[in-house]
Amino acid sequence: MSGWIDEQIDPARTSPSTWPDIPNPLPATAPCQNFPLGCLQQNWFINALQGGDQLRQRTAFALSQIWVISGITINTPAAYNPYIRMLNNDAFTTYDKVMRDVTLSPGMGWYLDMANSAKAANGAIANENYARELMQLFTLGTFLVNDDGSLQLDSSGNPIPTYDQPTIQNFARAFTGWTYTACCGATQTFPTKTSQADWTSAMVSVDAQHDTVSKTLLNGQVLAAGRTAQQDLDDALANIFNHPNLPPFISKQLIEHLVTSNPSPAYVARISAVFKNNGAGVRGDLKAVIKAILLDPEARQGDTPGTAAPGFGHLREPVLFMTGVLRGVGFTISDSNTFASGLANSGNQMGQNVLFSPSVFNYFPPDYTIPGTIVFGPEFAIETTATSLVRANWIDNVVRNNLTGQGITIDLSALRGVPPDQLADQLAQTFMHGQMSANMRSTIITTVSALPNTTTNDQDNRTRTALYLVLTSSQYQIVH
């Protein structure tokens, strides 16, 4: 596992995913004529299904669910595509680089209004959107925590706020004076309209629009008056990056996305320690953090059947559920133009329209608790009776080869005629790491054995039935 992770982290040893620009105007043959972002969604699924850099993509996807933008606002591929490229490029860099690149990205500048945020007139307040979400969602969280993610409490037993409203206002002032780089040789102005923006370049500062009054940040750090927009931004980001909340807050979220929704405090503390120091004195080294998350003893406890603690694992979110199924069953591309074009719609019906987060709070909140329990299950926030049925019906379409209209052909003939016990074991190995429960295995064998086995169609129906039972089961849909 360690060697595979090292290979995935090394760009020279993997086949990188590609994010080609979406032509404007679209060619007449494009499957997303009236919906250009649909082409970008299609590219997302193509990379997720065929790219050789799966760990980079998974890490970038996790980062995109922390540093959220959405096609609901960013409604053009020209603005959204560079943001996806950036997160993929930064997936194995350092967290302060992610912070800087996202902060100055024109996509985020548009989404949370930092672009064209000018110094406010006397008595007015600068736009607070980015400053607030940067601390609340992207870096620190709203309450002080210990290295193991547990809340710090005051003498009355109450959580201690990480920051207050004046702090948000001071950061908002520190982030004034930035606008889009003007596109195509246009004269740089402030404000620069989105119609004139160069979406491939970082935002630029215009010091005349920057608030130069002194600012008090976290932990009492003061930015002196009279500084440039660049100086204030650099020190404001460093102030957040070095805050003690950042390692446990981000480490826990990455664990939730990649391994388990309910990591133990000790697991969070171990990853926080790696985040603070990768062993060579580097803070926020995502290569080291991701590797530590995946190889931690708690992450690997599920490798042995029956050893995972109660509440371990997480529900497969819809788009990862679909891509995991398709990679497992195997597929061929019957139409490269329409390939994967319908998967975004299927994900939307399951509650997750990829690249279209309903808000800055992601598709689902990281602290969602499964009703009637004390177990965290973020993905369960979009798991309803209706979406559960959509999942089951989608699996039915897969096993019946009904995705041909999406350029995907499924061929299960290699499983034709395999005895029920061997079929159950083969599917368990492919989809469940060989950890199918004895009761589930027995039930599948009994069910399949009772079906007719005379004709080729009978044998194919046995295969379809076994596969349907595996892929709709809770044992598959919960990653252990």
Secondary structure, DSSP 8 states (H G I E B T S, - for coil): -HHHHHHHH-GGGS---------SS--TT-TTTT-HHHHHHHHHHHHHHH-S-HHHHHHHHHHHTTS---TTTS--HHHHHHHHHHHHHHTTSBHHHHHHHHHT-HHHHHHTS-TTB----TT-----HHHHHIIIIIIS-SB-B-TTS-B-B-TTS-B-BS--HHHHHHHHHHT-SEE--BSTT----SS--GGGB-TTS--EE-GGGS--S-EE-GGG-EE-TT--HHHHHHHHHHHHHTSTTHHHHHHHHHHHHHT-SS--HHHHHHHHHHHH--SSS-SSBHHHHHHHHHHSHHHHGGGSTT-S-TT-SEE--HHHHHHHHHHHH--EES-TTTTTTTHHHHHHHTT--TT--SSTT-SS-TT-B-TTSS-B-GGGGG--HHHHHHHHHHHHHHHTT--GGGTEE---GGGTT--HHHHHHHHHHHHHTT---HHHHHHHHHHHHTS--SSHHHHHHHHHHHHHHHHTSHHHHEE-
